[in-house]
Structure formats: C-alpha cells, structure tokens
Amino acid sequence: MKQQTTAMPENCVAVIGAGPGGLAAAKWLMAHGLDPVVFEASARLGGQWNSACATSAVWPGMRTNTSRIMTAFSDLDHAPGSATYLTQDEMLDYLERYAFVSGLLPTLRLSTRVESLEAAAGGGWLIRSASGGRERSEVFRRVVVATGRCGTPSVPEISGLSGFSGSLGAIHAAQYNGAERYRGRHVLVAGCSISALEIASELAYGGARVTVANRRQRYVLPKLISGVPTEHAMFNRAAALLGGVLPPPELAAGLRAKVLAVAGNPAQFGAPAPDDDIFAAGITQSQQFLPAVAEGRIAVMPWIEEIDGNRVLFRGGRRGEFDGIILGTGYRLSLPFLDAATAATLGLDDVHMDLHDHTFHPDLPGLAFLGLYDLVGPYLPVLELQARWISYCFAGVVPMPSQAEMAEGVGRARAMRAGPPAVPMHVAALGFARNAGVDPDLSARPDLERALLFGPLSAVSFRLDGADALPDATLRVQGAAAAFGAVAHPAFTAEEQAIRGLVRREALSSAA
C-alpha cells in the first residue's frame, strides 16, 4: 500500500540534525515565529558531543580546543567556574541546557532518521523518515540541513593498509577511545589535523612510543598564548578586516610572522620545516605536540608510501614497525539522504558543494544548508550567525538573496574548488553577520572599539546592532574581551593602533 504523504503547515520548517547547528537553527526559527521540526537519528541531542551518537568522534577525556567564551551561543554562557577548555560531558550538558531554556525540547524528534530528502512534485521538500519501525512521508516548504561536516571518516588510499598486521590494528581517529590500550606500544598516527596531534600527544604522554606521519608539515599554534586562548588573538575582527585591505602575499607574510612570534617554527622543535607560504602549509593546533617532539616523545616522518604487514615504508625510504595505526585524516562531506538530482545540482562530492555563501542555491528554493563547511577556529559563534541569517530570510526579517546574487555566489564557490577547502572562522563570522545585518557599527562605540577589534569574536559581540540586539551585550562584550587579562581597557597599543588604521576604512564602510 502506498504510504500517505502529509503536507506540513506553511509555518513548519524541517531541521535535519540536533547538534549545535541544528539546535541554533531551531532556536532562531522559533524566535521569529516559525515552527521547527528537528529530526535527529540518535536517541539524544548533541551531535558530535553526544558520545553515544553513531557518528560522534569524541573520546573519553577529550576537551574543547577553543575556550568557553568562544564555545558558546550568545543567549547562554557556560556555568560559573567552568574551566577554560570544557570536557565532552560539559559540552553535552551545555547543549541540553540550551535546548531546554530555548524551549526546543517539544520540537525534537529523537531516534528519527531521515531516509531521503527530495524536491516535492508540487513545490517544497519531501522528507521520508523512520522511527521505531514507523515510516513517515512529509512535505515541508522549507528545510535546513544541519547534519555536520564530521560524520563520515576520510580514509586515504595507502598500499597495504587493509592488510596491516600490527596487534592493535588500524583505525580512524573517529574510533579512538583513549590511550590506555596503547601504553607501552609503538603507534603511528597519520595526519596533521588538530585531532591527530591531540591524540598523538595524549598517547605520547600516556606511555606509548609515537610516530606521526604528515603529508605536509603545518604551522602549529598552541591553545594558549601568554595565558590567552589562541582564538582570541588569532581569530578576531581585526584579522578578518585585514584580509579585506591587504594583498594575499602581504597577508600571508604578516600571518606567518605572527605565528612564528607566538608559536615558533616547527623545525625549532625537531619537526620538519613547513612551507614558507603559510597558506600553502596550513595551520593546526596543539598545546603539547611540539614540546613532545622536542622531548623525543614523538618522532615525525614524511607521508606513508606503503604498508607490508606491520612494517611501514615512508616517503624518502625510512621504515618502521608498528603495533597500531590511527588515521587522523579528517572527514568527507556526506549527505546520503539527498536524492541524486539535488546532489547533482549542488555539485556534491567528498569535499565541496556549490552554494551561495555556504547556505543557499538559486535552483533549490526553500532549502538551506548550515555548518557543512570545513571551518578553522571556533564553530558555535559562526553556526549561530548562519542560523540567524537563515531564520531572518525565512521569516522575512531580511530579504532572501536574489537569484542573481545566489548565482554569483555559486560561481564563487565553483571557482574556489581549486583552493584550500578550509574557511577561517573570523572570515565566515563577518560574512554571515553582514548578510544578517548584525555586524556591529564600530564608529558608534569608540569605548568598545578595541574590544570589538582585538577581543574574541564571541557570539554576543553580534548582539549589539540589528535584529535581536541585547541590552546587556556591551557589558558582556567587555567582559569577554577582558577575560584572561587580554583587552581590559579601551586604550590601543602601538601595534593595535597601526592595525586599526589599516582596517578602519574597511570596518566603517562595512557597517554603513
């Protein structure tokens, strides 16, 4: 018997995924009079932060690599006394509190998997879902896809990998469950991502003999710079605005000089020297990796040429025997529920999809994508800004981008396929804020200008102007900037004054 299809009310918006992005989308849709219906395959919300979720890649003892200020939404701070870097359990508790105080619990359909999403014959989007043996077919006028970027491990093609015979086997970092089983054993960690270096460091200080193999050596930032969380100093508004006024070679040289000043060159610690072009080399983060290399706890090798049993041949001819391999090689973009026609329209592959500002497509009306980019830096402020823009568009607070604007944006996305897939957090944040009309006017707040330029790019710093401004935003922005003793007063340093002069015209023009 043919399954009956239900046409959902015009006001209903489907949100696929109840991780941070999906929760933010639901909160802001509801705040503007729309009724979100949140589909979540797991029995509990939280996405990556829910360790019981099938696609979660967290491990016991894992902590955030961004501070509590930058790992929060604008409407809910972390509990007083929280550590600078939060545990997985604390983050899951935070997201559950956010859902509760935002009134989202009735919107959640937990243990409900979306099996397919396709354009409906009469307009809108047909979602087929399954829960507890029951299947549903529903048509929504609007849908937000917020399933996250890190659900499907990317496993590189390495000759002999499937036949690796070390006693601890070969796994992806998504399957890592702590250092204990590796104690006293020789482990190869492949990759230079944050998770790869954090796992390698944990293993090294947990009693394992560790080798790291890199395709290329990246510059490595610590989590803290002189006691200040790195993202407060590196991913701020001034850094984003500089990108609009400096030519790329000058921008790269300035960024490299700053990274070397605060973190040093990996070659100083005994790792390979990265490419002089910091954009070609890339940036990663770990508090303990480079010190562990300097102490001889971690050896660094070139990439893997081939594997024969438990023996690994590295490029350049060096070899080693290993008990286990952990692949910290990232994740591929995967949206298996999309029908073939929609995936083809998006140009979807393992890395890319062609969207206007990572969100809309002119040929897919009513469909939005949230948080499916490879972001460098803190996610939650960016997810909230994108969620606000989407909700503002759907609710009519700001106009939807025109067909011509979206077509131009898709063209930009296609042109960028040849470049690095990663998006810097501060660049994404300002882009979404401008689209939503909530980028603060620096000229209107001279006493807050230093905090806004050189303090953390927190979610609450985008609640000063535009829709949904908060009366206490100024005090909270000042408090976030002054945290850790970073920006405690409005007087600029000489270096900051010089940067301010460079970006002032860009900042003023973007706020106008």
WOURUR-V759496 format. One record per backbone hydrogen bond with DSSP energy under -1.0 kcal/mol. NH is the residue of the N-H (numbers start at 1). CO is the residue of the C=O. Records with the same first field share a line. If there is no record, write none. Layout:
NH->CO + CO
This chain:
6->137
8->139
12->9
13->35
14->142
15->37
16->144
17->39
23->19
24->20
25->21
26->22
27->23
28->24
29->25
30->26
31->27
33->30
34->29
35->11
37->13
38->107
39->15
40->109
46->18
49->46
50->47
53->50
56->53
62->59
64->86
68->84
76->73
82->79
88->62
91->87
92->88
93->89
94->90
95->91
96->92
97->93
98->94
99->95
100->96
101->97
102->98
103->100
104->99
107->104
108->105
109->38
111->42
112->40
113->130
115->128
116->128
117->337
118->126
120->124
123->120
125->140
126->118
127->138
128->116
129->136
130->113
131->134
134->131
136->129
138->127
139->6
140->125
143->366
144->14
145->368
146->16
154->330
161->158
164->161
165->309
168->323
169->166
171->325
173->327
175->172
176->173
182->179
183->180
184->207
185->182
187->209
188->324
189->211
190->326
191->213
197->193
198->194
199->195
200->196
201->197
202->198
203->199
204->200
205->201
208->203
209->185
210->297
211->187
212->299
213->189
214->301
219->282
221->284
225->228
228->225
230->223
232->229
234->230
235->231
238->453
240->236
241->237
242->238
243->239
244->241
245->242
246->242
251->247
252->248
253->249
254->250
255->251
256->252
257->253
258->254
259->255
260->256
261->257
262->258
263->259
264->260
268->265
269->266
271->266
281->277
282->278
284->219
286->221
292->288
293->289
294->290
295->291
296->293
297->292
298->292
299->210
301->212
305->313
306->313
307->159
308->311
311->308
312->320
313->306
314->318
315->303
317->314
320->312
322->310
323->186
324->186
325->169
326->188
327->171
328->190
332->152
333->350
338->335
339->117
343->339
344->340
345->341
346->342
348->343
349->352
354->346
356->360
359->356
360->356
364->361
367->364
368->143
369->359
370->145
375->373
376->423
383->379
384->380
385->381
386->382
387->383
388->384
389->385
390->386
391->387
392->388
393->389
394->390
395->391
397->392
398->392
406->402
407->403
408->404
409->405
410->406
411->407
412->408
413->409
414->410
415->411
416->412
417->414
419->416
423->374
425->376
428->424
429->425
430->426
431->427
432->428
433->429
434->430
435->431
436->432
438->433
445->442
448->445
452->448
453->449
454->450
455->451
458->456
462->459
463->460
469->466
470->463
473->470
476->472
477->473
478->474
479->475
480->476
481->477
482->478
483->479
485->482
486->483
487->481
497->493
498->494
499->495
500->496
501->497
502->498
503->499
504->500
507->503
508->504
509->505
510->506
511->507
512->508
